[in-house]
Amino acid sequence: MTRVPVDGDPIAALRAIAFYYERERADTYRVKAYRTAADRLAELDRDEVEQRARAGTLTDLKGVGKKTAGVVAEVVSTGTAASLEELAAAHEAPVAGGVELRAVLRGDSHTHSTWSDGGSDILEMARMARDLGHEWMVLTDHSQNLTVANGLSPERRRRQFDVITEVNEELAPFRLLRGIEVDILEDGSIDAPDDLLEELDLVVASVHSKLRTPSEEMTARMVCGVSHPLVDVLGHCTGRLVTGGRGTRPPSTFDAEAVFEACLENGVAVEINSRPERLDPPRTLLRQAVEAGCEFMIDTDAHAPGQLDWQPFGCERAVECEVPVDKIVNTRPVPELLEWRTRL
């Protein structure tokens, strides 16, 4: 993997440690401690941070604890910290196989920020995607129906566009694209108006509710969802959970042949979701989608910067199931991606 750049910056060091903890799926409280301290110190001038580090007064600040203050003091003194170096060394290897395939991916089309249920702001997510070698990333915060994930109304989504423009000005030539993870509702309709979807660069549609719906009803729901002319990607198609803090959840049942045929007919890519607790679709369904001739997106569904480096989990499964590289849409640069989006 790419080492997270720090360059003697104590705030960058805190964020790098948080990244490595996110990457290895450490407890949330540990990650939060480093990100909270980084955010608090980012409010100060660099000179004040260094003065407090030398004076031993960093812990006087709310949100800065003994361990995080120790990292900052060490970086100010030496340019790095032993705990950071230890983590960086432990994270030199990819999280999974599929390294050659990961090397040809140009971007990630399913990511979240603090605007919905993510853990970091838009700029930090985009900067990390760039630092990991991507040319582009699609920001796909949830649609308004998913209130548990602080889904965005169309009005909030359009306000987010201004932030995306600012990020692109700062990170160019890297491109942050306008996207959405929109709910496929129970009747198969899409949880966003067409005039908003037309303003986006990419639309991921996913089922998030009533996952135990009988197969016939779920099939009709999904076929209707992917048949919407402005949907581009079918997200985590079974909704299963195989591990993790939320427990496990069996895959939803549906007529995979009918759903994948609808994806093929409507030019909708099937997502290979790389989250370790999802790894969706299961191998059997992934092979079935390959046989159907579908296209694919290998995405992280990242909710934090460290999770952006989970793509090898999806790449490994794609290699195992013999997904053709020319069928993976996120091997393409931005102009080809946007051309693909207007394919029908």
C-alpha positions in Angstrom: 0.0 0.0 0.0 1.0 3.7 -0.2 2.5 5.0 3.0 0.4 7.8 4.4 2.4 11.0 3.9 3.2 12.9 7.2 6.3 15.1 6.3 6.9 16.1 9.9 3.4 17.5 10.4 2.0 16.4 13.9 -1.6 16.8 12.8 -1.0 14.6 9.7 0.7 12.1 12.0 -2.4 11.8 14.1 -4.6 11.3 11.0 -2.2 8.7 9.7 -2.4 6.7 12.9 -6.2 6.9 12.7 -6.0 5.8 9.0 -4.0 2.7 10.0 -6.4 1.8 12.8 -9.4 2.2 10.4 -7.6 0.0 7.9 -7.2 -2.8 10.5 -10.8 -2.4 11.8 -9.7 -1.3 15.3 -12.2 -0.2 17.9 -14.0 3.0 17.0 -13.0 4.7 20.2 -9.4 4.4 19.4 -9.8 5.9 15.9 -12.0 8.7 17.3 -9.3 9.7 19.8 -6.8 10.4 17.1 -9.2 12.1 14.7 -10.7 14.2 17.5 -7.3 15.4 18.6 -6.3 16.1 15.0 -9.4 18.2 14.4 -8.9 20.1 17.6 -5.3 21.0 16.9 -6.1 21.9 13.3 -8.0 24.9 14.7 -4.7 26.3 16.1 -1.7 27.9 14.3 1.2 25.5 13.8 3.4 27.6 16.0 0.9 27.3 18.9 0.8 23.5 18.5 4.6 23.3 18.6 4.8 25.7 21.6 2.2 23.7 23.6 4.0 20.4 22.6 7.3 21.7 24.0 5.6 23.2 27.1 3.6 20.0 27.8 0.2 21.8 27.7 -1.5 20.0 24.9 -3.7 18.0 27.2 -5.1 21.3 28.5 -7.1 21.3 25.3 -10.4 19.5 25.2 -10.1 16.4 22.9 -6.4 15.9 23.3 -5.4 13.1 25.6 -2.1 11.8 26.9 -1.4 9.4 24.1 -2.3 11.8 21.3 -0.3 14.6 23.0 2.7 12.3 23.2 2.6 11.6 19.5 2.4 15.3 18.7 5.3 16.1 21.0 7.4 13.3 19.5 6.7 14.5 15.9 7.5 18.1 16.8 10.8 17.0 18.3 11.9 14.3 15.8 9.7 14.6 12.7 8.0 11.3 13.4 6.7 9.0 16.3 7.6 5.5 17.2 3.9 4.4 17.3 3.4 5.8 13.8 6.4 4.0 12.5 5.3 0.8 14.0 1.9 1.0 12.5 3.2 2.0 9.1 5.5 -1.0 9.1 2.7 -3.3 10.1 0.6 -2.0 7.2 3.1 -2.3 4.4 1.3 -5.4 2.9 -2.1 -5.1 1.1 -5.1 -6.2 3.1 -5.9 -9.0 0.6 -4.9 -10.4 -2.7 -5.8 -9.1 -6.1 -2.9 -6.6 -6.1 -2.5 -6.5 -9.9 -6.1 -5.8 -10.4 -6.1 -3.1 -7.7 -3.2 -1.4 -9.5 -5.4 -0.8 -12.6 -8.4 0.7 -10.7 -8.7 4.4 -11.4 -11.2 5.2 -8.7 -13.9 4.3 -6.2 -17.5 4.9 -6.9 -19.1 4.3 -3.4 -17.9 6.5 -0.5 -19.4 8.5 2.4 -18.6 11.5 4.4 -19.8 13.3 7.6 -22.6 14.8 5.6 -24.4 11.4 6.1 -23.0 8.6 8.2 -19.3 8.8 7.4 -16.6 9.6 9.9 -14.5 12.2 8.1 -15.1 15.3 6.1 -15.2 15.4 2.3 -11.8 16.9 1.8 -10.1 14.3 4.0 -11.8 11.5 2.2 -10.9 12.8 -1.2 -7.3 13.6 -0.2 -6.8 10.1 1.0 -8.2 8.6 -2.2 -5.7 10.6 -4.1 -2.9 9.6 -1.8 -3.8 6.0 -2.4 -3.3 6.4 -6.1 -6.8 7.1 -7.4 -7.5 9.6 -10.1 -11.1 10.0 -9.0 -13.6 9.2 -6.3 -17.4 9.5 -6.3 -19.0 10.9 -3.1 -22.2 8.9 -2.6 -23.7 10.0 0.7 -27.1 8.5 1.4 -30.5 9.7 0.2 -33.0 11.2 2.5 -35.1 8.1 3.2 -32.3 6.6 5.2 -32.8 8.8 8.2 -30.7 6.5 10.4 -27.7 7.4 8.3 -28.6 11.2 8.2 -29.5 10.9 4.5 -29.4 14.1 2.5 -32.4 16.0 1.2 -32.1 17.3 -2.4 -31.5 20.8 -0.9 -28.6 19.5 1.3 -27.2 17.6 -1.6 -27.1 20.7 -3.8 -25.3 22.6 -1.0 -22.8 19.7 -1.0 -22.0 20.5 -4.6 -20.3 23.7 -3.6 -18.0 21.8 -1.3 -17.2 19.3 -4.0 -16.2 22.2 -6.3 -13.9 23.6 -3.6 -12.3 20.2 -3.1 -11.7 19.8 -6.9 -10.0 23.2 -7.0 -7.6 22.2 -4.2 -6.8 18.7 -5.3 -6.8 19.0 -9.1 -6.1 17.1 -11.3 -7.7 14.6 -8.9 -11.5 14.6 -9.5 -14.2 14.3 -6.9 -17.5 13.4 -8.6 -21.0 14.1 -7.5 -22.8 11.0 -6.6 -25.5 9.4 -4.4 -26.3 6.1 -2.8 -30.1 6.2 -3.3 -32.5 3.8 -1.7 -34.6 1.4 -3.8 -37.9 1.8 -1.9 -40.3 -1.0 -1.2 -42.3 -0.4 -4.4 -39.1 -0.3 -6.5 -39.1 3.5 -6.9 -36.0 5.6 -6.3 -35.6 7.8 -3.3 -34.6 11.0 -5.2 -36.2 13.2 -7.9 -35.1 12.8 -11.4 -34.0 16.5 -11.7 -31.5 15.9 -8.9 -30.2 12.6 -10.4 -29.7 14.4 -13.7 -27.2 16.7 -11.9 -25.1 13.9 -10.6 -22.2 12.1 -12.2 -23.1 8.6 -10.8 -26.0 7.0 -9.0 -25.6 3.9 -6.8 -28.9 2.3 -5.9 -29.2 0.0 -3.0 -31.8 -1.8 -0.9 -31.5 -0.9 2.8 -34.9 -1.9 4.3 -37.1 -4.9 4.6 -34.3 -7.2 3.5 -36.2 -10.3 4.5 -39.0 -9.6 2.0 -40.1 -12.7 0.1 -38.0 -13.5 -3.0 -40.7 -12.7 -5.5 -41.4 -9.3 -4.0 -37.7 -8.5 -3.6 -37.0 -9.5 -7.2 -39.7 -7.1 -8.5 -38.4 -4.4 -6.3 -34.8 -4.7 -7.5 -35.7 -5.1 -11.2 -37.8 -2.0 -11.0 -34.9 -0.1 -9.2 -32.2 -1.0 -11.7 -34.6 -0.3 -14.6 -34.7 3.4 -13.6 -32.9 5.2 -16.5 -30.7 7.3 -14.2 -29.4 4.4 -12.0 -25.8 3.3 -12.8 -24.8 0.8 -10.1 -26.6 -1.8 -8.1 -25.0 -1.6 -4.6 -24.4 -4.5 -2.2 -27.1 -6.6 -3.8 -27.9 -9.1 -1.0 -27.4 -6.7 2.0 -25.8 -9.5 3.9 -23.4 -9.1 6.9 -20.9 -11.8 7.5 -18.9 -10.3 10.4 -18.3 -7.1 12.3 -19.8 -5.1 15.1 -23.3 -5.0 13.7 -23.4 -8.8 13.9 -24.3 -11.1 11.0 -27.3 -11.0 8.6 -28.3 -13.5 6.0 -28.5 -12.4 2.3 -31.8 -11.3 1.0 -33.3 -13.7 -1.5 -34.3 -12.8 -5.1 -34.2 -14.3 -8.6 -30.6 -13.5 -9.4 -31.0 -14.4 -13.1 -33.9 -11.8 -13.4 -32.0 -9.1 -11.5 -28.7 -9.5 -13.4 -30.6 -9.7 -16.7 -32.2 -6.4 -15.8 -28.8 -4.9 -14.9 -27.4 -6.1 -18.3 -30.4 -4.7 -20.3 -30.2 -1.3 -18.5 -26.5 -0.9 -18.5 -26.3 -1.0 -14.7 -23.0 -2.3 -13.2 -23.2 -4.8 -10.3 -21.1 -3.6 -7.3 -18.5 -5.8 -5.8 -18.6 -4.4 -2.3 -15.2 -4.6 -0.6 -16.3 -4.0 3.0 -15.0 -7.0 5.0 -18.4 -7.4 6.8 -20.3 -7.4 3.5 -18.1 -9.0 0.7 -21.3 -8.7 -1.4 -22.3 -10.4 -3.7 -21.4 -13.9 -2.5 -19.1 -15.8 -4.8 -22.0 -17.9 -6.3 -23.9 -14.8 -7.3 -20.8 -13.0 -8.5 -20.0 -15.9 -10.8 -23.7 -15.8 -12.0 -23.4 -12.1 -12.8 -20.2 -12.8 -14.7 -21.9 -15.5 -16.7 -24.8 -13.1 -17.4 -22.3 -10.6 -19.0 -22.8 -7.9 -16.4 -20.4 -5.0 -15.9 -19.0 -4.3 -12.4 -17.7 -1.7 -10.0 -15.2 -2.7 -7.3 -16.0 -0.3 -4.5 -15.1 0.2 -0.8 -18.3 1.7 0.5 -15.9 3.6 2.7 -17.1 5.6 5.7 -13.6 6.6 6.8 -10.3 7.3 5.1 -8.7 4.0 6.2 -11.5 2.0 4.7 -10.6 3.4 1.2 -7.7 1.0 1.2 -10.1 -2.0 1.5 -10.5 -2.4 -2.3 -8.1 -5.4 -2.4 -10.8 -7.4 -0.6 -13.1 -6.9 -3.6 -10.3 -7.3 -6.1 -9.4 -10.7 -4.6 -12.9 -11.9 -5.1 -13.1 -10.5 -8.6 -10.0 -12.5 -9.5 -11.3 -15.7 -7.8 -14.6 -15.4 -9.8 -12.8 -14.5 -13.1 -14.4 -11.1 -13.6 -13.1 -9.8 -16.9 -11.0 -6.7 -16.4 -12.7 -5.0 -19.3 -16.0 -5.4 -17.6 -14.8 -3.4 -14.5 -16.0 0.2 -15.0 -13.7 1.8 -12.4 -10.6 0.8 -14.4 -11.5 3.8 -16.6 -10.4 7.5 -16.4 -13.0 10.2 -15.7 -13.9 11.0 -19.4 -14.6 7.3 -20.1 -16.5 6.9 -16.9 -18.8 9.8 -17.7 -19.2 8.6 -21.2 -20.2 5.2 -19.9 -22.8 6.9 -17.7 -24.6 8.3 -20.7 -24.3 5.0 -22.6 -28.0 4.4 -23.2 
